[in-house]
């Protein structure tokens, strides 16, 4: 996943993308990152980015990030899914696939 700085977060041009928010010393975040790396390979039409929220307080406040790990799935510039529980690779794959498909509504 490509690492983005706070000033880059509002300039993502992909129609469908997932933003993974983490902190480096969070053990659960490290596991979530590994899971998303697998899902990323399975969903080539979805762009995946990551951001260390320690350096993005304005973004975290604007999007009301309550804890990490967290993911925001954007479609057409809007958040269509927010998640804090990563459960499993299959859970993430099905959720992201469903929410990012052209047939799903905003």
Secondary structure, DSSP 8 states (H G I E B T S, - for coil): -EE--GGGGGG---SEEEEEEE-TT-HHHHHHHHHHHHHHHH-TTSEEEEEEGGG-HHHHHHTT--SSSEEEEEETTEEEEEES----HHHHHHHHHHHHSTTS--
